[in-house]
């Protein structure tokens, strides 16, 4: 039976599209055209962050091209942004969401996420960020106040582990509605997804096709050093064979595997063909046998690409989130 549902429902009752247009590493000069392509292709979910440095471009495109009589209404879009990675301090959430809204030219966002478990405050001479300890419960109370003020419809987390999420759940007035984490065929995050589903938290997947540009990005931040090798999922023989069988692009196979689990996928591309293909997921299904073939590619925690090593954050940090899986 073909799964035609194109959204998941948050505990707030709002609908979050199952595919969002990811904008990480999208630079100002290269983003307007692809974002317009994405909106023309039917994307109604945009994922950004203060740290991405492109909220102003998104605001410009939406206001000048897409909002107005006979065009999209604000409620037609689901816009996600994230607290600046140096904004996890008293007063930071209010300060940074207001800055984001000004750049996005919006009165509210649909989802505001705490981007990291740390507060990155400065750079060392070796170009490594200093990650301060954060009182997550205190920060969450400030996030809840943003909902009360109408600045965001819902709030959530990114890059938190299960224990850290449980700490929020144990002390919250408003539950997290969304958790955004690295998730792809090599790291399928099944225990964490199950935990979130039991607690009414929708999971979103960044790097859903394995982040082909990750190695170059991390190498650049690491002063030219090769820190990780990133296996290519889009060229994996299992994925290539399934793409031929279903007459789809390899990125579609990887994304379909995610959304068939009820997990939101956030692909990023500047290529028109891939942009259109990445949302063309809802009039076909893969068989259980073929889903199982991709299930078998899971490497658990060994499949992780991003572990903060490129930022110089030590695994000995008291709040390092990746000692545990989930």
GIVENDA-V777117 format. One record per pair of residues at least 24 apart in sequence whose ideal C-beta (glycine too) atoms are under 8 Angstrom apart, sorted by the first residue. I is the first residue (numbers start at 0). J is the second residue. Records with the same first field share a line. If there is no record, write none. Layout:
BEGIN
I=J, J
END
This chain:
BEGIN
0=284
1=281, 282, 283, 284
2=258, 259, 281, 284
3=281, 282
4=281
5=281
7=201, 261, 263
9=153, 176, 177, 201
10=174, 176, 199, 200
11=152, 153, 176
13=77, 109, 152, 153, 176
14=77
15=44, 77, 109, 110, 177, 201, 263
16=42, 43, 44, 77, 263
17=258, 261, 263, 264, 280, 281
18=42, 44, 254, 258, 263, 264, 265, 266, 277, 278, 280
19=44, 45, 46, 77, 79, 203, 263, 264, 265
20=44, 45, 46, 265, 266, 267, 274
21=46, 205, 265, 266, 267
22=46, 47, 51, 53, 57, 267
23=48, 51, 205, 267
24=51, 212, 216, 267
25=51, 53, 56, 267, 269
26=53
27=52, 53, 55, 56
29=269
30=56, 57, 269
31=56, 59, 60
32=269
33=268, 269, 270, 271, 274
34=60
35=60, 64
36=271, 274, 275
37=274, 278
38=64, 65, 71
40=274, 275, 278
41=278
42=274, 278
43=75, 76, 77
44=76, 77, 78, 79, 263
45=76, 77, 78, 79
46=79, 179, 203, 205, 265
47=78, 79, 80, 81, 103
48=80, 81, 83, 112, 114
49=80, 81, 82, 83, 84, 86, 95, 98, 99, 114
50=81, 83, 84, 114
54=80, 99, 102, 103
55=102, 103
57=102, 103
58=102, 103, 104, 105
59=104
61=103, 104, 105
62=104
73=105, 106
76=109
77=109, 110
78=103, 105, 108, 109, 110
79=108, 109, 110, 111, 112, 177, 179, 203
80=108, 110, 111, 112
81=111, 112, 113, 114, 157, 179
82=111, 112, 113, 114, 142
83=114
84=114, 115, 117, 118, 119
85=118, 119, 120
86=118
87=113, 115, 117, 118, 131, 133, 138
88=118
89=137, 141
90=141
91=118, 138, 141
92=138, 141, 142, 144, 145
93=141, 144, 145, 148, 150
96=145, 150, 151
97=150
100=150
106=149
107=149, 150, 151, 152
108=150, 151, 152
109=151, 152, 153
110=151, 152, 153, 154, 155, 176, 177
111=142, 145, 150, 151, 153, 154, 155
112=154, 155, 156, 157, 177, 179
113=138, 139, 142, 155, 156, 157, 159
114=157, 158
115=157, 158
116=158, 159, 163, 318, 319, 320
117=312, 316, 318
119=310
123=311
125=311
126=220, 222, 311
127=310, 311
128=310, 311, 312
130=307, 310, 312, 316, 318
132=317, 318
133=318
135=159, 163, 166, 167
136=166, 167, 170
139=167, 170, 171
140=172
142=173
143=171, 172, 173
146=173
153=177
155=179, 200
158=320
159=320
160=191, 320, 321, 322, 323, 325
161=190, 191, 194, 323, 325
162=323
163=318, 320
164=194, 195, 198, 200
168=198
174=198, 199, 200
175=200
176=200, 201
177=201, 202, 203, 263
178=202, 203
179=203, 204, 205, 265
180=204, 205
181=205, 206, 210, 303, 304, 305
182=206, 207, 257, 262
183=207, 208, 209, 210, 232, 253, 257, 302
184=209, 232, 235, 238, 253, 256, 293, 296, 297
185=209, 230, 232, 296, 297, 298, 302
186=297, 298, 299, 300, 301, 302, 303, 304
187=294, 297, 302
188=325
189=297
190=324, 325
191=325
192=260, 262
194=325
196=261
201=263
202=262, 263
203=262, 263, 264, 265
204=257, 262, 263, 264, 265
205=265
206=304, 305
207=253, 254, 257, 264, 265, 266
208=232, 233, 249, 250, 253, 254, 266
209=233, 253, 304
210=304, 305
213=304, 305
216=309
217=305, 308, 309
220=309, 310
221=309
226=308, 309
227=304, 308
229=304
232=296
235=296
237=292, 293, 295, 296
238=293
241=285, 289, 292, 293
244=289
245=283, 285
247=276, 283
248=272, 273, 276
250=276, 277
251=276, 277, 279, 280
252=285, 293
253=293
254=280
255=280, 283, 284, 285
256=285, 290, 293
259=284, 285, 290
299=324
300=324
END
